[in-house]
Amino acid sequence: MEQKRESLPERHEKKYWINRGDLLTLRQKLDPVLKHDSHANEDGNYHIRSLYFDDIYNSAYYDKVEGNADRDKYRIRIYNLSDEVIFLERKRKAGSLIQKSACRITRELAQALIDRNPTPLLKTDNALLLDMYVQMRTKLLHPVVLVDYVREAYIHPIENTRITFDKQLATCPGSTDLFNKRLLTLSPVKDEREILEIKYDRHLPDFIAKLIGGTPAEYTAISKYVLCRSFEPLGGQ
């Protein structure tokens, strides 16, 4: 039932910490050359909320913290706090590359998964949904943390390039209430930095690399998921 790693498209994904002043400078360089993501509102932003799942051993968390080369994360994602479009996604790390599977689901199915009921997943022949069923039954995969942020995204068709500023990272400790618009959220980021992500298929186009080149940013293995679980004392395995 599980999709093989080699059967999925693979992309590069690089993450950086960037301070807000340098973000504004880079935005001025990107804005005349790249297009905004079609999901963006008039000011170029849109809100993302993801509900991440993990198993009883917190394998997704510890695989990331320990830097394991091959690892999976499952999440349900919505946009602008609306239930109009809901995706179930699996983000898979395959060595230095990223593989992503996604399937649009109903609110009813999303709520069943939030309630830890995988039975409705059996009513489909979708490989990702069936894999989610197996993970929930065998490893007790369950929702663990909400991840909120505002995304400003720039795109270019060459190499399917996406440059994103992910801002105002926040979570609501202890809550898995994905559709609640009134949650009180806290930020795990204690300074003025935001997250810069650069994604592309095989090679970052030279002209985009030149636009970004020289930008003061700290290359790091940032995980929004791990950061947002920082309010929860997990302890050792």
C-alpha positions in Angstrom: 0.0 0.0 0.0 2.9 2.4 0.7 4.3 4.3 -2.2 7.9 3.6 -3.0 10.3 6.4 -2.5 11.7 6.2 -6.0 8.3 6.4 -7.6 7.7 9.9 -6.4 9.0 13.3 -7.8 12.0 14.5 -5.9 12.8 18.1 -5.2 15.4 20.2 -3.5 14.3 22.2 -0.4 16.7 24.5 1.4 15.7 26.5 4.5 17.2 29.6 6.1 16.7 31.9 8.9 16.4 35.5 7.7 15.9 38.7 9.6 13.0 41.0 8.7 15.1 43.8 7.3 17.0 41.4 4.9 13.6 39.8 4.0 12.4 43.2 2.8 15.5 43.8 0.8 15.2 40.3 -0.9 11.5 40.9 -1.6 12.4 44.1 -3.5 14.7 42.0 -5.7 12.2 39.1 -6.3 9.1 41.2 -6.8 9.9 42.5 -10.3 11.1 39.2 -11.6 9.0 36.4 -10.1 5.2 36.0 -9.8 3.3 35.7 -6.6 1.6 32.4 -5.8 -1.9 32.3 -7.2 -3.3 31.6 -3.7 -2.0 34.9 -2.4 -4.4 37.7 -1.4 -3.9 41.4 -2.4 -0.9 41.9 -0.2 0.8 38.8 -1.5 0.2 36.6 1.5 -1.9 33.6 2.6 -2.3 31.8 5.8 -1.4 28.1 6.2 -2.4 25.8 9.1 -1.2 22.3 9.3 -2.1 19.6 11.8 0.8 17.2 12.1 0.6 13.5 13.1 3.1 11.3 14.8 3.1 7.8 16.2 3.3 6.6 19.8 7.1 6.8 19.7 7.2 10.3 18.3 9.2 8.8 15.4 8.7 11.8 13.1 10.0 14.1 15.8 13.1 12.1 16.7 13.9 11.2 13.1 14.2 14.9 12.4 16.1 15.8 15.6 18.5 12.9 15.0 18.9 13.8 11.3 17.9 10.4 9.9 18.2 10.5 6.1 14.8 8.8 5.3 11.8 9.9 7.2 8.1 10.7 6.8 5.7 13.3 8.2 1.9 13.3 7.8 -0.3 16.3 8.0 -3.7 17.8 7.2 -3.4 21.3 5.7 -5.9 24.1 5.2 -5.6 27.6 3.9 -6.8 31.0 5.3 -8.5 29.0 8.1 -11.1 27.8 5.7 -12.5 24.2 5.2 -13.1 24.9 1.5 -9.8 23.1 0.5 -8.3 20.5 2.7 -5.3 18.3 1.9 -3.9 15.2 3.5 -0.2 15.2 2.8 2.9 13.0 3.4 6.2 14.8 3.3 9.0 12.3 2.8 12.7 12.9 3.2 14.7 10.7 0.8 18.4 11.4 1.5 18.9 15.1 0.6 15.7 15.4 -1.5 12.1 15.8 -0.6 9.1 13.8 -1.9 5.6 14.9 -1.4 2.2 13.2 -1.8 -1.1 15.0 -1.4 -4.8 14.1 -1.6 -7.7 16.5 -1.3 -10.1 15.2 1.4 -13.5 16.3 2.9 -14.0 18.0 6.2 -15.8 14.8 7.4 -12.8 12.7 6.7 -10.4 15.2 8.2 -12.5 15.3 11.4 -12.5 11.5 11.6 -8.7 11.5 11.4 -8.5 14.2 14.0 -10.7 12.0 16.2 -8.3 9.1 15.6 -10.8 7.1 13.5 -9.1 5.7 10.4 -12.0 3.5 9.3 -13.3 5.9 6.6 -9.9 5.6 4.9 -10.8 2.1 3.8 -13.5 3.5 1.5 -10.9 4.6 -1.1 -8.3 3.0 -3.4 -6.0 6.1 -3.0 -2.5 4.8 -2.1 -1.8 7.7 0.3 -5.0 7.3 2.2 -4.5 3.6 2.5 -1.0 4.1 3.7 -2.4 6.6 6.3 -4.8 3.8 7.4 -1.9 1.4 7.9 0.1 3.9 9.9 -2.8 4.7 12.2 -3.6 1.0 12.8 -0.1 -0.3 13.2 1.8 2.6 14.7 -1.1 4.5 16.3 -0.4 7.6 14.2 -2.4 10.4 15.7 -2.6 14.3 15.6 -0.1 16.0 17.8 0.5 19.7 17.0 -0.9 22.6 15.0 1.5 24.7 12.9 0.4 28.2 11.8 2.2 30.7 9.6 1.7 33.3 6.9 3.3 32.5 3.6 4.6 35.0 1.0 5.5 32.9 -2.1 7.2 33.7 -5.4 7.2 31.3 -8.3 8.9 30.7 -11.6 8.2 27.9 -14.1 11.8 27.1 -14.7 12.7 24.1 -12.5 9.4 24.7 -10.8 11.1 27.2 -8.5 9.4 28.5 -5.4 10.9 31.1 -3.0 8.8 31.5 0.1 8.9 33.7 3.2 7.2 31.9 6.0 6.3 34.4 8.7 4.6 34.6 12.1 5.2 30.9 13.0 2.8 30.0 15.8 1.1 27.0 17.5 -1.5 26.4 20.1 0.0 24.0 22.7 -2.2 21.1 23.5 -4.8 21.7 20.7 -5.5 19.7 17.6 -8.6 21.8 16.8 -7.7 22.4 13.1 -10.8 24.3 12.1 -11.0 26.6 15.2 -10.5 30.2 14.0 -10.2 31.6 17.5 -7.3 29.7 19.0 -4.9 31.5 21.2 -1.5 30.8 19.5 2.1 31.3 20.7 5.3 31.7 18.7 8.2 29.3 19.3 10.5 31.9 17.7 12.0 34.2 20.3 13.7 36.8 18.0 12.9 38.8 14.9 13.8 36.1 12.3 11.5 34.5 9.7 12.0 31.5 7.5 13.2 31.6 3.9 12.6 28.5 1.8 14.0 27.8 -1.6 12.5 24.9 -3.6 13.3 23.6 -7.1 13.5 20.4 -9.1 17.0 19.7 -10.3 19.0 23.0 -10.5 18.2 26.5 -9.1 18.1 28.8 -12.2 21.2 31.0 -12.4 19.3 34.2 -12.6 17.4 33.4 -9.4 20.5 32.3 -7.6 22.1 35.7 -8.5 19.0 37.5 -7.1 19.3 35.6 -3.8 23.1 35.6 -3.7 24.6 37.8 -1.0 21.4 37.8 1.1 22.4 37.5 4.8 20.6 34.3 5.8 21.6 31.3 8.0 21.3 28.0 6.3 19.9 25.5 8.7 17.7 22.4 9.0 14.7 24.2 10.3 11.6 22.2 11.1 8.4 24.1 11.8 7.0 20.9 13.2 9.8 20.4 15.7 9.8 24.1 16.7 6.1 24.0 17.4 6.5 21.0 19.6 9.0 22.8 21.7 6.2 23.7 24.2 5.7 19.9 24.9 8.4 18.1 27.0 8.9 14.9 25.0 11.9 13.6 26.8 14.0 10.7 25.5 12.8 7.7 23.6 
